[in-house]
Amino acid sequence: MVSLCLAACGGGGDDPATPPTEPTTPTEPTNPGVPTGPTATITGKAVDGTTGLPVAGATVRVGTASATTAADGSFTLAGLAPAARAAVVFAATGYAENGRIADLVGDASTDVQARLLPVATTGSVAVATGGAVDSGTARVVLPANGVQRADGSLPTGNITVQLTPINSALDPQLMPGDFRTGTAGGNTLPIESFGALNVTLTDSAGAALNLRSGQTATIRIPAVSRRADPPVTIPLYYYNTATGLWQEEGNATLVGAGSSAYYEGTVSHFSTWNADQVYNTVFVRGCVRDAVGGVVANAYVGSDGIDYVGTSYAYTDASGNFSLPVRVSSQAAITAVAGGRLTNTVRNEASAADIAWTDCLTLSQAGAGITMKLTWGALPTDLDSRLMTPSGEEVYFSNDGSLVAAPFANLDVDDTSSYGPEVVTITRLMVGTYKYSVNRYSSNGTFTQSGARVELNIPGRAVELITPPATGETEGTDYWNLFEFDVSANCTITVRPVQTYSDAGLSAPTAPATQYCTP
C-alpha cells in the first residue's frame, strides 16, 4: 500500500474547493464541420448497465455530430472540435438517456464508455386528468392538462410516461455527467448524489413532451447513499445535456427510512433529476510513475468515493504530479491510467486536511495492468474478491499479495461494509490460467439481489462489465465464479467466461508453475 502522510495545508475550510487541474469554464462542443485545425475523435462502447451486454443502435451525440453504435456496442465519432469537458449524450430505445464527459484533444482519440439503464417502468396517463406512475418507491405525479410538445402544441388523449430510478450508490457510472455543478462565476464544484430519476414523456406518435410553462410535477427519487446519515432536506439538480453539468433547481425532503426511503420534491420540467449536495474538499497530492520509475505526464487520475457517492479526476503535470479533490474527512479509491495501462488502486485515509502521498501510483508493465473492480449494493454487507494465480497462490483478504514481488497481484482495496469497491490489480503476468470469483462472506443477502458487478479492465480493450447470472443460485451458494483467463508466453490474454455458482472456492492448478510472459 502507498505510505500516507497528512499535511495541514488547506482544502478543508468552509468553502468547497475547485480542483485547479479541471477546466473552470465548461465548453460546449462546436459543430464538427467548423474546425479548420486538428480535430478530435471519440471511440467507445455502450453497454447495458444491468447485464454488461452491448447496446446496438444507440445514438451517440456531441453537439450536432452523431454516430450509431454497432452490434457490439462500439462507435467512432470523428471530426470534432477540441474541447474541455465535451458533453457526450447516449440515447437508445428502451433505455434511459445517459451522458459522459470527454476531454477532446486535436489529432487524438478519446475513449468513452457508457452504461445505459433499461427503462424501469412504462405507464400511461390521461392528459386531461393527469395522474401518477410508480416504479417501486419512485413516482411522478403529472398535473391535468400540464404538458406540451416542443413546438408548444398540446397533446390529447393518453401520454406515455417512462420512469427509471438510478442507483448512483451501486454504480456511479450509471449517472450522467461527472458529478459536477456549475456556478454563476463559471466555475464547477463537486456534488454528492443521494439518488436520481429519469422521466420521459411522449405523445401517441412518439413526440417528446414536457411540462407547460407554469406547471409543476411531483417526483419521488429513491434515496440511496454510501453513508449512514442522508440529509433530511437536499437540493434538487437536473442534468444539462448541452454543458454536461448538473444545475440546481428546487429542493426535496426525505420521507421514510431504509430501503423504502425517498426524496420528494416538485419540478417544472423533465430531464434526469438528482438529489445532490455540494461538498467540501481536501486534496490528495501524489505522483504517477511507470514500472521502472519514470515520470508519467498527463496521466488521468480518478477517484470513486467509498463512504460517499461522488467521483473526481485530475491530470498529472509534466513532473508526473497531481492534486486530486476528494470529500473532506472521507475515503475514496484512487487509480490512474495512461497509455491504456492502469496503476494500482489506493484508498486515501480520511482527513480534514490535504493529504501528501510519499509513494507514487505505479503503472504496470507492458502487457499487464489488469484490474478487477467489484462493487455491490447494501446487502450482503461483505463480498470478497478472490484471484487464483497460475502459481497456485490465491489473492484475497487473508493473503493480499504484492505488486512488486511474486505473485505480482494484489488486493489493493478491501471493503467489508457494503458497496465496495474492492480492487485486485495484476502488474506482471504469469503464463498459465488465472481464475476469478467472488465470495459471499456475509450471509445477509444473495448475489442476484446484491446488484453486484465486476469491471474487468485489460489494457487495450474496452472495460467489460460482468453481473451475476439470473439463475442457478441456491441458499448454500457462497461463490460466484466469473471467468478464467489464459496468458501465453508472449502475454496474449484469452478470457473465458464461466458465470456459474458454487458452494466451494477456487481450485488450485494441478501443475502450478511460475513463469512470466514477455510481450
N, C-alpha and C positions, 0 to 999 in steps of 0.2 A: 504494500500500500504506500501511497505517497505520504511523506512526512509533512505535517502541517504545523505552521506557527501563526499565532494571532498577533495582529498589529493594530493598535488603536489609531488608525489613520483615516477616519471619517467614513462616510457612507451609511451611517446608522442613525442619522438625525431624523427630524420630523418630516422633512420634505422628501418625497420619493426621488431617487437618483435616476438620471438618464444616462445610459451607457455611452461613453464617448466614441466607441467603435461602431455604433449603429448610426445610420443616417438620421438627421433630425427633421428633415423636410421630406415627407413622403412624395414620391414622384409617380404620377400616373403614366403608364407606358404610352408612347407615341404610336400613331398609325405606322405599321412596319413598312408601308410604302414610301414614307417620308425620308428616312435616313439616307444620307449620301456618303457617310463614312462607314467604318466597320459595323457590322450588325451582329446580333447575338442569336443564339439558338437554345431552345429548351427541348430536352428529351426526357422521357419518363414513362410512368405506368400508372394506370388507375385500377385499383382492386376493390373488391367488396370488403367493407370494414368488419364484417362479421365472420366471413369464411376465408378471406385471403385470395379468393378466386378472381381472375381478371374480369374487368368490366369492358366489354366490347361496345363500340358505338357511342361512347361518351364524347361530348363536345368539350374541348379544352380551349379556353379563350383568354387572350391577353389584349386588352383594348379592343380593337376591331379585327384583330387577327385571330384565326381559329384553326383547329385541327380536330380530327376524329380518331379515337383510339381503335386499334386493330383488334383482331380476335384474341390476341394475348394481352390486351390492355395497354399496349405500348403506343407511343405517339412521338412525333417530331414536329416542332413549330419553329420555323426558321425566319430570318429576315426581320428580327425585332430590334427596336431601338434600345441601345444600352440604357439601363435604368437601375437605380437602387430601389429595393422593395417593390418590385413589379408584382401586381396582383394577378394571380393565375386562377381562373374560375373553371371548375369542373361541374358538368351537368349531364345527367343520364336519366332516361325514362325509368321510373320505378325507384329512383334514389333521391335523397335529399341533396341539394347543391352543396358543394364544399369549395373551399378556396385555400390556396397555398401562396406563400411569398417566395419570390426568387430575386436574387441579385444578378442582373443581366450584364455581362461583360462583352465588349466587342471582340469578334473573332474567337469566341469561346462558347462552349456548350455547358449549360447548367442542368443538372439532374433534378427533376421534380417528381415526387411520388405522392399519390393521393389515395386516401381511403374513403370510400363512399358508403354511407349508411343506407340500407334499403328503407323505403318509406314504411313507417311502423303501422299506421292506420289510415285508411281512406274512408271518408264519410260523406254524407250528402245533407245539405241544409237548404231550406226554402229561403229564397231571397226576401220574400215579403214578411216572413216572421222571424228570421234569424234563428239561432239555436246553437247547441253545443255539440262538439265532437271530442271524445275522450280516447286516450291511449294510455292505459294504466292510470297513474296519477297525473299524467299530462292532460291538459284540456285547453280548448279555445272556445270562447263564447262570442258569437257574432251578433251584432245588432240587426234589427229589422231594417231592410232597405238600406243597408250600410256599405255596400260595395259597388265598385265601378271598374270598367275596363281602362286601359292605359289612355285611350282617347277621350275618356270622360263619359262614354255612353254607359247606360245602366242595363244590367242583365235582368232577365225574368226567369221564373221557374226555379229550378234547383241548381245549386252550385256544388262543385266537388271540393272537398277540404282534405288535404294531406297533412298528416301530423307526424313528426319524427323527433322524439326526445334524443338528446345527445349526452351520453355519459362521459363527460370530459375527464372524470377521475379514473375511469377504466383505461382510456387511451386518449391522451391529449391531441393526437394527430387526427382524431375524428372532428376536432373543432376547426372551423375556418380561421385562416389567418395565423398569426404568430404571437397571440396573447399580448397585443399592443393596442393602446388607445391614443388618439391624437389630442393635442392641447390647442388652446386658442393661439398660442405663440408659435405653433408649427413644430413643437417637439413631440416625442412619443414617450409614453410611460407604460410600465408593465402592469398587467392585471392578473388577478387570480380568479379562476372560474369555480362556480358552485352549481353548474348545470346549464344546459342550453336547450332550445327548442326551435325547430324549423317548421314553419307553417307556409303552405302554398295554397292558393285559391284559383280555380279555373271555372269558366262557364261551360255550357253543354257542348260548345265547339272546341274547347281546349284553350281558349284565350285566357291569358293571365288576368287576374283580378287583384284589387287591393282595396283598402278602406277608403271611403269617400272623405273629403275634407270635413273636419269637424266631428267625425265619427271615431269611436274607440271600441276596442275589443278587450276582453279579459283573457289572460293566459295564465296557465299553471305550468311551471317548469319543475320537473322532479329534482329535488335537492340532492346533490352528490358532493363529496368532499373527501380529501385525504387527511383531514384534521377532525378533531372531535368536537369542535365548538363553532359550527357555522353561524354567521351573523343572523340576528333576528330580522333586521331590515338591510336591504342591499340595493345599490343602483342597478338599473337595467341598461344593457348596451345592445345595439343592433350592429350587424356586420355590414360594412360598406364595401361592396364588391369592386368599386372603382379604385379606392385607395388601399384596400386591404387592411383597414383599421376598424376597430370597434368604437362606436360612437355612443356616448352616454345619453340616455333619454328616459326619464322616469325612474321609478323605484318599485321594489317588490317586498312583500312581507312573508316571512317563514311561517308555514302552517303545518302542524303535525310534527311527528318525530320518527326517527329511524327510516326504514325503507319506504314508508308512506308519506314522508315529508315532501313538501313542495313550496316553491316561491310563487306567490300570486301577485299580479300587477296588471295594469292596463297599458295598451299600446295603441298608437294612432296609425300604424302601417305595418306591413308584414315583410319579414326578412328572416334571418336567423337571429333569435333573441337569446341573450346570455345574462345570467345573474352573476355579476362580477364586482370586484372592488380593486382599486389601485393599491399597491403595497409598497412599503419602504424597502430599500435595497442596501446590501453591502456588496463589495466586490471581491471575487476570488481572483487573485493575481497569480499567474503562473506562466509556464512556458511549454512549448512543444518541441521535441527533438526526434530525429529519426533513430533507426536501430543502432547506428554507430555514433550517436551523439551529435549529429549535425543539426544546425538551426533549421527549423521548418517555418518559413514565412507564409502568410496568407492562408493558414490552416483555419478551417471552420471549427469553432469550439462551441458546443451546445450544452444546455442543462435541461433536466427534467425534474421538477420538484418531487421530493419524496413525501414530505408532510404538508404539501400544498399542491394545487393544480395550476401549474404555470410552466412556461418554458422561456429560455432566453438564448441569445447567441452573440458571439463576437468573433473577430478575426485576429490572428496573430500579426504582429508588426514585422518589420524587416529583421528584427533580432529574435523572432520566434516567441515574443512575449504577448500575453493577453490580459485583459481586465474584463471579467465576466460578471454581470449583475445577477444576484440571487436574492430571494426574500430574506430580510433581516431575521436573525435568530432561527433559521430554518436550514434544512438539509436538501441537497439536490444531487442527482447523479450527473457527473460531468464527463464528457468524452470529446475527442477531436477527430477530424477526418481531413486528409489531404491526399490528393492524387489517387482517390479511390481506396485508400488504406485507412484503417481505424486505429486509434490508440486504445490503451486500456481505459477503463471507466473508474472514476474515483468519486466517492461520496465526501462532500465537504462537511466539516464539523460546523454545527450551528453556532453562530457568533453574532454579537451585536456590533462588531467592528469588522473592518476589512480583513481578509484572510490572505496571507502570503504563503504559497507553497514553496518548499525548498527543493522538491524533486519535480521533474518535468513529466508531463504526459508523453508517452513514447510510442511512436508509430511502429507497427510490426514490420518484420522483414518482408521483402517481396515474396508474393505467393502465399502469405499468411494473413494475419489480421482478421480472422474470422471471429465474429461475436454472436452470441445467442442471448437475447434480452427477453426476459419473462416478466409479464405484468398480469394482474388479475384484479378481481373486484374485492368487496368487503369480506366475503366468505368463499372458501376456507381462509382463516386468518394466516395460514402459513403453507405456501407451496415452495418446493425446493428444486432447484436445477441440479441435474446430475449428468456428468460427462464421463464416459468410459473411453480411455485412450488406447491406441494400439499396443502400448507397453503393458497394459493391464492395470494401470493406476487410474483410480476413479477420483474425479474432482467434484467435491460437494462441500457442504458446510463444515464437516469434520476434517476435511483434507482439502483446503482451498487452493493448493497448488502453488505455482510460481510462474512469473512472466519472464524471468531471466535465467532460469535453470530448469532442468527436466521436472515436469513434463512440458514446460513452456505453455501451460494452460492454467488459468487462474479464475477462481470465483471472485471477481472484482468487488461486487456489491451483493450483500445478502440481506434479505428483508424478512422479518418474522411477524409483521403486524399489518397484513393486508396490502394490496395494490402493487407492491414492488417499487421499483424494478429490481430484479436480480439479473446480473450480467456475468456471463462467462466469456473470457477472451482467450484466443489461441494466438500466440506470437510466433511460433515456429512449428511447422507441420511434420508429423511422423508419417512414414509410409505405412499404409495399412488402413484399418477401418476404425472410425470414431462412431460412438453411439451416444445419442442424447435423449434423456427422458425427464419428466417432471414427477416428483414425488408429492403426494397429498399427505403432508406431515401432520396437519391438524385435521380432525375428523368432522369439523362443523361446516359441512358443505361438500359439494361434488364438483368434479371438473366441468361437467356440462352446465352447471348453474353458476360457475365462477366467473364467466366472461374471460377466462384465461386466454392469453395469446403469446406467441413467441415470435420475435423478429429474428430471422436468420440473415446475417449480413456477411456476404462473401465478396471480397474486393472484385470490382469489375462487373458485378451483377446487380440487378435490381433487388432490393430488400424483399425477402419472402416472408409473408405473414401466415402463420400456422395457428389454427384454432382446434379445440378438441372435437373428436368425432361425435356425431349426434347420437349414435347408438353404440351399445357394447359395454357400457359402464354398469357395474353392479355395486351393491353395498360394500363388498370387500375390495373394490378396486382401489389400489394405492398408487399405481403408476400409470402414467400416460406416456407411451413410447412414441416419439415424434418422427425421428428419422435417423438414418445412418449415412455417413459419407466416407467414400474411399479416396485415398490420396495416393497418387502414383509417384514414381521416383522423380519425375520432373514437376511435381506439385500440381498436376491436374486433379481437380476435385470433381467427383461424381456423387451427387446427392440422391439417396434412395428413400422416398417416403415410407414410413412404417404405419403410423396412425392407428395403433392398437392400444387397448387397455390390458393391464395385467396386475396380478397380486404380488409379483416378485420383482425385484430390482434388476438392473442390467447385469448381464453375464459377462465375465471376463473372457478375452480371446483365448482360444485353446492353445495357440502358439504365440505368446506375447513376444514382441520384438521392438527394439528401439533403434530405428534407422530414420534419419531425417532426409526430407526431399530437398532437391536443388532445382530451382526454377531455371 
